[in-house]
Amino acid sequence: MNHIEKAYQEAIASCDHEVVISHTIELEINENIYRFVNGYKPITVSIDEVDTTFDPISFDIAAYQVDEKSIPQLKIKCVNLAGLLFASLLETLTNSVVYVTYRPFDASGNLMATPMKLYVVDISGSIDLTITCRWHDLHNESYPKQRYTREYYPGVWNS
């Protein structure tokens, strides 16, 4: 079981068995944010003290099985999410980064877990889209971003 599956199970386990969970995703495409809830009715919840409406679609979240050498990824299969949004997604993926934010809410509109913000690495399909996303790739970045130079870290140097 990987981190994404654990987070998903933790969100479900943290609520009463009688509580209905509304799984939501947000797609950030350039300056536009598209919000969707898994279901057949729209929901309105408060995010940062602003009432926000999520439009209903059908989607399924599936985590990849990962080993020690791979990067954990998340697959979101969206049904009937096409048209202008699909064209916008494909155009944006070639020019900039598209983000997906997953948030589970209970029936009262309370956030049940910390939002997971991932970036999209692949989109496939025509009417039914499969969006593959993952966390930022920290393995291929230097840490810290600044180098230990005399100018920024004079105490490290002996002269």
Contacts in CASP RR format, 6 or more apart in sequence:
PFRMAT RR
TARGET T0000
AUTHOR 0000-0000-0000
METHOD contacts of the structure
MODEL  1
MNHIEKAYQEAIASCDHEVVISHTIELEINENIYRFVNGYKPITVSIDEV
DTTFDPISFDIAAYQVDEKSIPQLKIKCVNLAGLLFASLLETLTNSVVYV
TYRPFDASGNLMATPMKLYVVDISGSIDLTITCRWHDLHNESYPKQRYTR
EYYPGVWNS
1 9 0 8 1.000
2 63 0 8 1.000
2 64 0 8 1.000
2 65 0 8 1.000
2 66 0 8 1.000
2 72 0 8 1.000
3 72 0 8 1.000
4 63 0 8 1.000
4 72 0 8 1.000
4 74 0 8 1.000
4 116 0 8 1.000
5 63 0 8 1.000
7 113 0 8 1.000
7 116 0 8 1.000
8 61 0 8 1.000
8 63 0 8 1.000
10 113 0 8 1.000
11 21 0 8 1.000
11 104 0 8 1.000
11 112 0 8 1.000
11 113 0 8 1.000
12 21 0 8 1.000
12 104 0 8 1.000
14 112 0 8 1.000
14 113 0 8 1.000
15 21 0 8 1.000
15 106 0 8 1.000
15 112 0 8 1.000
19 106 0 8 1.000
19 107 0 8 1.000
20 106 0 8 1.000
20 107 0 8 1.000
21 104 0 8 1.000
21 105 0 8 1.000
21 106 0 8 1.000
21 112 0 8 1.000
22 37 0 8 1.000
22 38 0 8 1.000
22 39 0 8 1.000
22 43 0 8 1.000
22 45 0 8 1.000
22 54 0 8 1.000
22 104 0 8 1.000
22 105 0 8 1.000
22 106 0 8 1.000
22 107 0 8 1.000
22 109 0 8 1.000
23 37 0 8 1.000
23 38 0 8 1.000
23 59 0 8 1.000
23 61 0 8 1.000
23 102 0 8 1.000
23 104 0 8 1.000
24 35 0 8 1.000
24 36 0 8 1.000
24 37 0 8 1.000
24 38 0 8 1.000
24 43 0 8 1.000
24 45 0 8 1.000
24 54 0 8 1.000
24 102 0 8 1.000
24 103 0 8 1.000
24 104 0 8 1.000
24 105 0 8 1.000
25 35 0 8 1.000
25 36 0 8 1.000
25 59 0 8 1.000
25 76 0 8 1.000
25 100 0 8 1.000
25 101 0 8 1.000
25 102 0 8 1.000
25 103 0 8 1.000
26 33 0 8 1.000
26 34 0 8 1.000
26 35 0 8 1.000
26 36 0 8 1.000
26 99 0 8 1.000
26 100 0 8 1.000
26 101 0 8 1.000
26 103 0 8 1.000
27 33 0 8 1.000
27 34 0 8 1.000
27 36 0 8 1.000
27 85 0 8 1.000
27 89 0 8 1.000
27 98 0 8 1.000
27 99 0 8 1.000
27 100 0 8 1.000
27 131 0 8 1.000
28 98 0 8 1.000
28 99 0 8 1.000
28 100 0 8 1.000
28 101 0 8 1.000
29 85 0 8 1.000
29 88 0 8 1.000
29 89 0 8 1.000
29 92 0 8 1.000
29 98 0 8 1.000
30 88 0 8 1.000
30 92 0 8 1.000
30 96 0 8 1.000
32 88 0 8 1.000
34 55 0 8 1.000
34 85 0 8 1.000
35 52 0 8 1.000
35 53 0 8 1.000
35 54 0 8 1.000
35 55 0 8 1.000
36 54 0 8 1.000
36 55 0 8 1.000
36 56 0 8 1.000
36 57 0 8 1.000
36 59 0 8 1.000
36 78 0 8 1.000
36 81 0 8 1.000
37 43 0 8 1.000
37 54 0 8 1.000
37 55 0 8 1.000
37 56 0 8 1.000
37 57 0 8 1.000
38 56 0 8 1.000
38 57 0 8 1.000
38 58 0 8 1.000
38 59 0 8 1.000
38 60 0 8 1.000
39 56 0 8 1.000
39 57 0 8 1.000
39 58 0 8 1.000
40 56 0 8 1.000
41 56 0 8 1.000
42 53 0 8 1.000
42 54 0 8 1.000
42 55 0 8 1.000
42 56 0 8 1.000
43 53 0 8 1.000
43 54 0 8 1.000
43 105 0 8 1.000
43 109 0 8 1.000
44 51 0 8 1.000
44 52 0 8 1.000
44 53 0 8 1.000
44 54 0 8 1.000
45 51 0 8 1.000
45 52 0 8 1.000
45 54 0 8 1.000
45 105 0 8 1.000
45 109 0 8 1.000
45 111 0 8 1.000
46 52 0 8 1.000
46 109 0 8 1.000
47 103 0 8 1.000
47 111 0 8 1.000
57 78 0 8 1.000
57 79 0 8 1.000
57 80 0 8 1.000
57 81 0 8 1.000
58 78 0 8 1.000
58 79 0 8 1.000
58 80 0 8 1.000
59 76 0 8 1.000
59 77 0 8 1.000
59 78 0 8 1.000
59 79 0 8 1.000
59 81 0 8 1.000
60 76 0 8 1.000
60 77 0 8 1.000
61 74 0 8 1.000
61 75 0 8 1.000
61 76 0 8 1.000
61 102 0 8 1.000
62 74 0 8 1.000
62 75 0 8 1.000
62 76 0 8 1.000
62 77 0 8 1.000
63 72 0 8 1.000
63 73 0 8 1.000
63 74 0 8 1.000
63 75 0 8 1.000
64 70 0 8 1.000
64 72 0 8 1.000
64 73 0 8 1.000
64 74 0 8 1.000
64 75 0 8 1.000
66 72 0 8 1.000
66 73 0 8 1.000
71 134 0 8 1.000
71 135 0 8 1.000
71 137 0 8 1.000
71 139 0 8 1.000
72 134 0 8 1.000
72 135 0 8 1.000
73 121 0 8 1.000
73 132 0 8 1.000
73 133 0 8 1.000
73 134 0 8 1.000
74 100 0 8 1.000
74 102 0 8 1.000
74 118 0 8 1.000
74 132 0 8 1.000
74 133 0 8 1.000
74 134 0 8 1.000
75 130 0 8 1.000
75 131 0 8 1.000
75 132 0 8 1.000
76 100 0 8 1.000
76 130 0 8 1.000
76 131 0 8 1.000
76 133 0 8 1.000
77 128 0 8 1.000
77 129 0 8 1.000
77 130 0 8 1.000
77 131 0 8 1.000
78 128 0 8 1.000
78 129 0 8 1.000
78 130 0 8 1.000
78 131 0 8 1.000
79 127 0 8 1.000
79 128 0 8 1.000
80 127 0 8 1.000
80 128 0 8 1.000
81 128 0 8 1.000
81 129 0 8 1.000
82 126 0 8 1.000
82 127 0 8 1.000
82 129 0 8 1.000
86 123 0 8 1.000
86 126 0 8 1.000
86 129 0 8 1.000
89 98 0 8 1.000
89 120 0 8 1.000
89 123 0 8 1.000
89 129 0 8 1.000
89 131 0 8 1.000
90 123 0 8 1.000
92 98 0 8 1.000
93 120 0 8 1.000
93 123 0 8 1.000
97 119 0 8 1.000
97 120 0 8 1.000
98 119 0 8 1.000
98 120 0 8 1.000
99 117 0 8 1.000
99 118 0 8 1.000
99 119 0 8 1.000
99 120 0 8 1.000
100 117 0 8 1.000
100 118 0 8 1.000
100 119 0 8 1.000
100 120 0 8 1.000
100 131 0 8 1.000
100 133 0 8 1.000
101 115 0 8 1.000
101 116 0 8 1.000
101 117 0 8 1.000
101 118 0 8 1.000
102 115 0 8 1.000
102 116 0 8 1.000
102 118 0 8 1.000
103 111 0 8 1.000
103 113 0 8 1.000
103 115 0 8 1.000
103 116 0 8 1.000
104 111 0 8 1.000
104 112 0 8 1.000
104 113 0 8 1.000
105 111 0 8 1.000
105 112 0 8 1.000
106 112 0 8 1.000
118 133 0 8 1.000
118 134 0 8 1.000
118 135 0 8 1.000
119 133 0 8 1.000
119 134 0 8 1.000
119 135 0 8 1.000
119 136 0 8 1.000
120 131 0 8 1.000
120 132 0 8 1.000
120 133 0 8 1.000
121 132 0 8 1.000
121 133 0 8 1.000
121 134 0 8 1.000
122 131 0 8 1.000
122 132 0 8 1.000
123 129 0 8 1.000
123 130 0 8 1.000
123 131 0 8 1.000
123 132 0 8 1.000
124 130 0 8 1.000
124 132 0 8 1.000
146 152 0 8 1.000
148 156 0 8 1.000
150 157 0 8 1.000
END
